[in-house]
Amino acid sequence: MAPSSPLLSLFKGQLETECAALAQKYQLTRRGSSLIYWYFMRLHDFSESEVTEVVCDGPNDLAIDAIWIDDDDLVHFYQFKHPEDASKGIQATSTK
């Protein structure tokens, strides 16, 4: 694995801080849930109720953590991974 950038460490630290605050504020007990909230609130400006509408993470979810249908009726499927250690990350993939 290639050495990580110092910026990645800074980002991961900030992400951890923001996710911890969201977990406390919304009483989220699963580590991955705080990342889902962070993603939709921070990058899509969703409200708490909008996030809860798209989250489908749980048992028998077919590995889908969130489904969002945008204003153009385009369906987005999400799978989130929030490793505690950046060096134990998941290889990124994209499907279109």
C-alpha positions as CSV (number, residue, x, y, z in Angstrom):
1,M,0.0,0.0,0.0
2,A,1.3,3.5,-0.9
3,P,2.2,5.8,2.0
4,S,-0.7,8.0,2.9
5,S,-0.7,11.7,2.5
6,P,-0.5,14.0,5.5
7,L,-3.7,15.6,4.2
8,L,-5.5,12.2,4.6
9,S,-4.5,12.1,8.2
10,L,-5.8,15.6,8.8
11,F,-9.1,14.8,7.0
12,K,-9.5,11.5,8.9
13,G,-9.0,13.4,12.2
14,Q,-11.5,16.0,11.3
15,L,-13.9,13.3,10.1
16,E,-13.6,11.4,13.3
17,T,-14.3,14.6,15.3
18,E,-17.4,15.5,13.3
19,C,-18.7,11.9,13.3
20,A,-18.3,11.6,17.0
21,A,-20.3,14.9,17.5
22,L,-23.1,13.6,15.2
23,A,-23.1,10.2,17.0
24,Q,-23.6,12.0,20.3
25,K,-26.2,14.5,19.0
26,Y,-28.4,11.9,17.3
27,Q,-27.6,9.0,19.7
28,L,-26.1,6.9,17.0
29,T,-24.5,3.7,18.4
30,R,-23.0,2.2,15.3
31,R,-19.8,3.7,13.9
32,G,-21.0,3.5,10.3
33,S,-24.2,5.4,11.1
34,S,-22.3,8.5,12.0
35,L,-20.5,8.4,8.7
36,I,-23.8,8.1,6.8
37,Y,-25.2,11.2,8.7
38,W,-21.9,13.1,8.1
39,Y,-22.0,12.3,4.3
40,F,-25.6,13.4,3.7
41,M,-25.6,16.4,6.1
42,R,-22.2,17.7,5.2
43,L,-22.1,17.0,1.5
44,H,-25.8,17.2,0.5
45,D,-27.1,19.5,3.2
46,F,-29.8,17.0,4.4
47,S,-31.8,17.6,7.6
48,E,-31.9,14.8,10.2
49,S,-35.3,13.7,8.9
50,E,-34.1,13.6,5.3
51,V,-31.1,11.4,6.4
52,T,-33.4,9.0,8.2
53,E,-35.5,8.7,5.0
54,V,-32.6,7.4,3.0
55,V,-30.9,5.2,5.5
56,C,-31.6,1.5,5.2
57,D,-28.6,0.1,7.0
58,G,-29.3,-2.9,9.1
59,P,-29.8,-6.7,9.0
60,N,-30.9,-8.1,5.6
61,D,-30.1,-4.8,3.8
62,L,-28.3,-6.6,1.0
63,A,-25.2,-4.5,1.8
64,I,-26.9,-1.3,0.9
65,D,-26.7,1.4,3.6
66,A,-28.7,4.2,2.0
67,I,-30.9,4.7,-1.1
68,W,-31.6,8.3,-2.3
69,I,-33.8,9.2,-5.2
70,D,-32.7,12.7,-6.3
71,D,-34.8,15.5,-7.9
72,D,-34.2,14.0,-11.4
73,D,-35.6,10.6,-10.2
74,L,-32.1,9.1,-10.4
75,V,-31.7,6.4,-7.8
76,H,-28.4,6.4,-5.8
77,F,-27.3,3.3,-3.8
78,Y,-24.7,3.8,-1.1
79,Q,-22.4,1.5,0.9
80,F,-20.3,3.1,3.5
81,K,-17.2,1.9,5.2
82,H,-15.7,3.8,8.2
83,P,-12.5,2.1,9.2
84,E,-11.0,3.2,12.5
85,D,-7.5,3.1,11.0
86,A,-6.9,4.8,7.6
87,S,-4.3,2.2,6.7
88,K,-7.0,-0.5,6.9
89,G,-9.3,1.3,4.4
90,I,-11.3,-0.3,1.7
91,Q,-10.3,0.0,-2.0
92,A,-12.5,2.5,-3.7
93,T,-14.7,1.4,-6.6
94,S,-17.3,3.1,-8.7
95,T,-20.1,1.8,-10.9
96,K,-22.1,3.8,-13.3
